[in-house]
Amino acid sequence: MTMSECTTGGSCQTQSTAVVMDANWRWLHSLGGSTNCYTGNEWDKTLCPDDASCAKNCALDGVPASDWTGTYGI
């Protein structure tokens, strides 16, 4: 992502930067499916009876560039 860093004198320099979306805001769902692994304040007991099973059964979605403004308001 390209941004500009400007001084109070009006001089601007282009900076190459990145944005990171906290995993808490991304969809965690069953691997190869669409069942939420975490809903509300609880883990799905079938997919996540323990940490190892949850890591094996669930996938964290990435954030496509097209979703930054519409879905996440960035």
DSSP file (Angstrom, degrees, kcal/mol; ACC not computed):
  #  RESIDUE AA STRUCTURE BP1 BP2  ACC     N-H-->O    O-->H-N    N-H-->O    O-->H-N    TCO  KAPPA ALPHA  PHI   PSI    X-CA   Y-CA   Z-CA
    1    1 A M              0   0    0      0, 0.0    16,-3.5     0, 0.0     2,-0.5   0.000 360.0 360.0 360.0 132.7    0.0    0.0    0.0
    2    2 A T  E     +A   16   0A   0     14,-0.2     2,-0.3    12,-0.0    14,-0.2  -0.818 360.0 168.6 -98.6 131.4    1.4    3.4   -0.9
    3    3 A M  E     -A   15   0A   0     12,-2.7    12,-3.8    -2,-0.5     2,-0.4  -0.890  27.9-125.3-132.5 164.2    1.0    6.3    1.4
    4    4 A S  E     -A   14   0A   0     -2,-0.3     2,-0.6    10,-0.2    10,-0.2  -0.939  10.1-155.7-114.3 136.5    2.5    9.8    1.6
    5    5 A E  E     -A   13   0A   0      8,-2.9     8,-2.3    -2,-0.4     2,-0.3  -0.955  21.4-169.8-109.1 119.8    4.3   11.2    4.6
    6    6 A C  E     -A   12   0A   0     -2,-0.6     6,-0.2     6,-0.2     2,-0.2  -0.843  13.7-140.8-116.3 146.7    4.1   15.0    4.6
    7    7 A T    >   -     0   0    0      4,-2.5     3,-1.7    -2,-0.3     0, 0.0  -0.499  34.8-104.1 -93.8 169.0    5.9   17.6    6.7
    8    8 A T  T 3  S+     0   0    0      1,-0.3    -1,-0.1    -2,-0.2    -2,-0.0   0.739 120.5  64.4 -65.4 -21.1    4.3   20.8    8.0
    9    9 A G  T 3  S-     0   0    0      2,-0.1    -1,-0.3     1,-0.0     3,-0.1   0.532 120.5-107.2 -79.2  -6.0    6.2   22.7    5.3
   10   10 A G  S <  S+     0   0    0     -3,-1.7     2,-0.4     1,-0.3    -2,-0.1   0.450  74.2 136.9  96.1   1.4    4.2   20.8    2.6
   11   11 A S        -     0   0    0      2,-0.0    -4,-2.5     0, 0.0     2,-0.4  -0.692  34.2-166.0 -83.1 130.4    6.9   18.5    1.4
   12   12 A C  E     -A    6   0A   0     -2,-0.4     2,-0.4    -6,-0.2    -6,-0.2  -0.926  11.8-165.2-122.3 144.2    5.7   14.9    0.9
   13   13 A Q  E     -A    5   0A   0     -8,-2.3    -8,-2.9    -2,-0.4     2,-0.3  -0.987  25.0-121.5-125.2 136.1    7.5   11.6    0.4
   14   14 A T  E     -A    4   0A   0     -2,-0.4     2,-0.4   -10,-0.2   -10,-0.2  -0.600  29.4-165.7 -77.2 133.5    5.9    8.4   -0.9
   15   15 A Q  E     -A    3   0A   0    -12,-3.8   -12,-2.7    -2,-0.3     2,-0.7  -0.959  18.1-137.2-121.1 137.7    6.2    5.5    1.5
   16   16 A S  E     +A    2   0A   0     -2,-0.4   -14,-0.2   -14,-0.2     2,-0.2  -0.864  42.3 161.1 -92.4 118.3    5.6    1.8    0.8
   17   17 A T        -     0   0    0    -16,-3.5     2,-0.3    -2,-0.7    -2,-0.0  -0.657  29.0-138.0-129.8-178.8    3.6    0.4    3.7
   18   18 A A        -     0   0    0     -2,-0.2     2,-0.4     2,-0.0    -2,-0.0  -0.960   7.4-142.4-141.1 158.4    1.4   -2.5    4.8
   19   19 A V        -     0   0    0     -2,-0.3     2,-0.4     2,-0.0    -2,-0.0  -0.973  12.2-157.2-122.7 138.8   -1.8   -2.9    6.8
   20   20 A V        -     0   0    0     -2,-0.4     2,-0.6     0, 0.0    -2,-0.0  -0.961   6.1-148.4-118.8 132.7   -2.5   -5.9    9.1
   21   21 A M        -     0   0    0     -2,-0.4     5,-0.1    42,-0.0    42,-0.0  -0.887  26.5-117.3-101.0 122.6   -6.0   -7.0   10.1
   22   22 A D    >   -     0   0    0     -2,-0.6     3,-2.0     1,-0.1     4,-0.3  -0.290  20.5-124.9 -55.3 137.0   -6.2   -8.5   13.5
   23   23 A A  G >  S+     0   0    0      1,-0.3     3,-1.5     2,-0.2    -1,-0.1   0.751 105.6  73.4 -59.1 -24.7   -7.3  -12.2   13.3
   24   24 A N  G 3  S+     0   0    0      1,-0.3    -1,-0.3     3,-0.0     4,-0.1   0.745  97.9  47.9 -62.2 -22.0  -10.2  -11.4   15.7
   25   25 A W  G <  S+     0   0    0     -3,-2.0    -1,-0.3     2,-0.1     2,-0.2   0.431  99.2  85.2 -98.1  -1.2  -11.9   -9.5   12.8
   26   26 A R  S <  S-     0   0    0     -3,-1.5     2,-0.4    -4,-0.3    36,-0.1  -0.670  87.8 -96.6-104.2 159.1  -11.5  -12.3   10.3
   27   27 A W        -     0   0    0     -2,-0.2    34,-2.8    35,-0.2     2,-0.6  -0.587  30.0-165.4 -80.0 125.1  -13.6  -15.3    9.6
   28   28 A L  E     +B   60   0B   0     -2,-0.4     9,-2.5    32,-0.2    10,-0.8  -0.951  27.0 158.3-108.2 114.3  -12.5  -18.6   11.3
   29   29 A H  E     -BC  59  36B   0     30,-2.4    30,-3.2    -2,-0.6     7,-0.2  -0.830  46.1 -69.0-136.5 168.7  -14.4  -21.5    9.7
   30   30 A S  E >   -B   58   0B   0      5,-2.5     3,-2.3    -2,-0.3     2,-0.3  -0.293  62.8 -96.2 -59.4 141.3  -14.2  -25.2    9.2
   31   31 A L  T 3  S+     0   0    0     26,-3.1    -1,-0.1     1,-0.3     3,-0.1  -0.435 109.7   1.2 -62.1 120.8  -11.5  -26.3    6.8
   32   32 A G  T 3  S+     0   0    0      1,-0.3    -1,-0.3    -2,-0.3     2,-0.2   0.583 128.6  69.7  76.0  10.0  -13.1  -26.7    3.4
   33   33 A G  S <  S-     0   0    0     -3,-2.3    -1,-0.3     2,-0.1    -4,-0.1  -0.643  81.7-114.6-140.1-163.6  -16.5  -25.6    4.7
   34   34 A S        +     0   0    0     -2,-0.2     2,-0.5    -3,-0.1    -3,-0.1   0.158  63.6 123.5-130.5  18.8  -18.5  -22.7    6.0
   35   35 A T        -     0   0    0      1,-0.1    -5,-2.5    -5,-0.0    -2,-0.1  -0.713  65.6-117.5 -82.8 128.2  -19.3  -23.6    9.6
   36   36 A N  B     -C   29   0B   0     -2,-0.5    -7,-0.3    -7,-0.2     3,-0.2  -0.421  17.3-160.3 -63.7 134.4  -18.0  -21.0   12.1
   37   37 A C  S    S+     0   0    0     -9,-2.5     7,-3.1     1,-0.3     2,-0.4   0.723  84.5  31.5 -83.2 -25.0  -15.4  -22.3   14.5
   38   38 A Y  E     +D   43   0C   0    -10,-0.8     2,-0.4     5,-0.3    -1,-0.3  -0.983  69.4 174.8-138.2 121.9  -16.0  -19.5   16.9
   39   39 A T  E >   -D   42   0C   0      3,-2.3     3,-1.9    -2,-0.4     2,-0.6  -0.993  62.6 -32.6-132.0 129.7  -19.4  -17.8   17.3
   40   40 A G  T 3  S-     0   0    0     -2,-0.4    -2,-0.0     1,-0.2     3,-0.0  -0.518 125.7 -27.3  66.6-115.3  -20.2  -15.2   19.9
   41   41 A N  T 3  S+     0   0    0     -2,-0.6     2,-0.4     2,-0.1    -1,-0.2   0.121 121.5  76.7-119.0  19.3  -18.1  -16.0   22.9
   42   42 A E  E <  S-D   39   0C   0     -3,-1.9    -3,-2.3     0, 0.0     2,-0.2  -0.977  70.5-123.7-137.7 146.7  -17.7  -19.8   22.4
   43   43 A W  E     -D   38   0C   0     -2,-0.4     2,-0.5    -5,-0.2    -5,-0.3  -0.563  42.8-100.6 -77.5 146.8  -15.7  -22.3   20.3
   44   44 A D     >  -     0   0    0     -7,-3.1     4,-2.9    -2,-0.2    -1,-0.1  -0.601  31.3-147.3 -67.1 119.1  -17.7  -24.8   18.3
   45   45 A K  T  4 S+     0   0    0     -2,-0.5    -1,-0.2     1,-0.2    -8,-0.0   0.768  93.5  52.4 -65.7 -26.7  -17.4  -27.9   20.5
   46   46 A T  T  4 S+     0   0    0      2,-0.2    -1,-0.2     1,-0.1    -9,-0.1   0.930 119.8  31.4 -75.0 -46.3  -17.4  -30.3   17.5
   47   47 A L  T  4 S+     0   0    0      1,-0.2    10,-0.3   -11,-0.1    -2,-0.2   0.799 131.6  33.5 -80.1 -30.1  -14.6  -28.6   15.6
   48   48 A C     <  +     0   0    0     -4,-2.9    -1,-0.2     1,-0.1    -2,-0.2  -0.468  58.4 141.6-129.6  61.4  -12.7  -27.3   18.6
   49   49 A P  S    S+     0   0    0      0, 0.0     2,-0.3     0, 0.0    -1,-0.1   0.758  85.9   1.8 -71.4 -20.5  -12.9  -29.7   21.5
   50   50 A D  S  > S-     0   0    0     -3,-0.2     4,-2.2     1,-0.1     5,-0.2  -0.950  85.5 -94.8-154.8 170.0   -9.2  -28.9   22.2
   51   51 A D  H  > S+     0   0    0     -2,-0.3     4,-2.3     1,-0.2     5,-0.2   0.901 119.8  50.2 -58.8 -45.8   -6.5  -26.7   20.8
   52   52 A A  H  > S+     0   0    0      1,-0.2     4,-1.6     2,-0.2    -1,-0.2   0.899 112.1  47.5 -63.4 -41.5   -4.9  -29.3   18.5
   53   53 A S  H  > S+     0   0    0      2,-0.2     4,-2.6     1,-0.2    -1,-0.2   0.899 110.8  51.8 -66.1 -40.6   -8.3  -30.2   17.0
   54   54 A C  H  X S+     0   0    0     -4,-2.2     4,-1.8     1,-0.2    -2,-0.2   0.912 109.3  49.6 -62.8 -43.4   -9.2  -26.6   16.4
   55   55 A A  H  < S+     0   0    0     -4,-2.3    -1,-0.2     1,-0.2    -2,-0.2   0.845 116.4  43.3 -63.8 -33.6   -5.8  -26.0   14.6
   56   56 A K  H  < S+     0   0    0     -4,-1.6    -2,-0.2    -5,-0.2    -1,-0.2   0.838 120.5  39.0 -79.0 -35.6   -6.4  -29.0   12.4
   57   57 A N  H  < S+     0   0    0     -4,-2.6   -26,-3.1   -10,-0.3     2,-0.3   0.590 105.6  68.3 -95.5 -13.4  -10.1  -28.4   11.7
   58   58 A C  E  <  -B   30   0B   0     -4,-1.8     2,-0.4   -28,-0.3   -28,-0.2  -0.819  55.0-160.4-119.1 151.3  -10.3  -24.6   11.2
   59   59 A A  E     -B   29   0B   0    -30,-3.2   -30,-2.4    -2,-0.3     2,-0.6  -0.980  14.5-139.5-127.5 138.7   -9.0  -22.1    8.7
   60   60 A L  E     -B   28   0B   0     -2,-0.4   -32,-0.2   -32,-0.2     2,-0.0  -0.875  25.5-130.4 -99.1 119.8   -8.6  -18.3    9.1
   61   61 A D        -     0   0    0    -34,-2.8     2,-0.1    -2,-0.6   -35,-0.0  -0.345  14.5-131.8 -68.1 146.6   -9.7  -16.4    6.0
   62   62 A G        -     0   0    0    -36,-0.1   -35,-0.2    -2,-0.0    -1,-0.1  -0.194  25.2-108.0 -79.4-177.0   -7.4  -13.7    4.6
   63   63 A V        -     0   0    0    -37,-0.1     5,-0.1    -2,-0.1   -42,-0.0  -0.915  27.6-142.6-120.7 103.5   -8.7  -10.3    3.7
   64   64 A P    >>  -     0   0    0      0, 0.0     3,-2.2     0, 0.0     4,-0.5  -0.348  22.1-119.4 -62.3 144.8   -9.0   -9.6    0.0
   65   65 A A  T >4 S+     0   0    0      1,-0.3     3,-1.0     2,-0.2     4,-0.4   0.803 112.7  63.2 -55.2 -30.8   -8.0   -6.1   -1.1
   66   66 A S  T 3> S+     0   0    0      1,-0.2     4,-0.6     2,-0.1    -1,-0.3   0.693  99.6  54.9 -69.4 -17.6  -11.6   -5.6   -2.4
   67   67 A D  H <>>S+     0   0    0     -3,-2.2     5,-1.8     1,-0.2     4,-1.2   0.574  81.1  89.3 -91.6 -10.7  -13.0   -6.0    1.2
   68   68 A W  H <<5S+     0   0    0     -3,-1.0     6,-3.0    -4,-0.5     4,-0.2   0.923 100.9  24.9 -56.4 -49.3  -10.9   -3.4    2.9
   69   69 A T  H  >5S+     0   0    0     -4,-0.4     4,-0.7     5,-0.3    -1,-0.2   0.922 128.0  41.6 -84.9 -44.7  -13.3   -0.5    2.4
   70   70 A G  H  <5S+     0   0    0     -4,-0.6    -2,-0.1     2,-0.1    -3,-0.1   0.959 128.1  23.8 -70.0 -52.4  -16.7   -2.2    2.0
   71   71 A T  T  <5S+     0   0    0     -4,-1.2    -3,-0.2    -5,-0.1    -1,-0.1   0.901 136.9  26.3 -82.4 -43.7  -16.5   -4.9    4.6
   72   72 A Y  T  4<S-     0   0    0     -5,-1.8    -3,-0.2    -4,-0.2    -2,-0.1   0.527  92.7-128.8-105.1  -7.5  -14.0   -3.5    7.1
   73   73 A G     <        0   0    0     -4,-0.7    -4,-0.3    -6,-0.3    -3,-0.1   0.772 360.0 360.0  69.3  27.2  -14.3    0.3    6.5
   74   74 A I              0   0    0     -6,-3.0    -5,-0.3    -7,-0.2    -6,-0.1   0.428 360.0 360.0 -97.6 360.0  -10.6    0.9    6.1
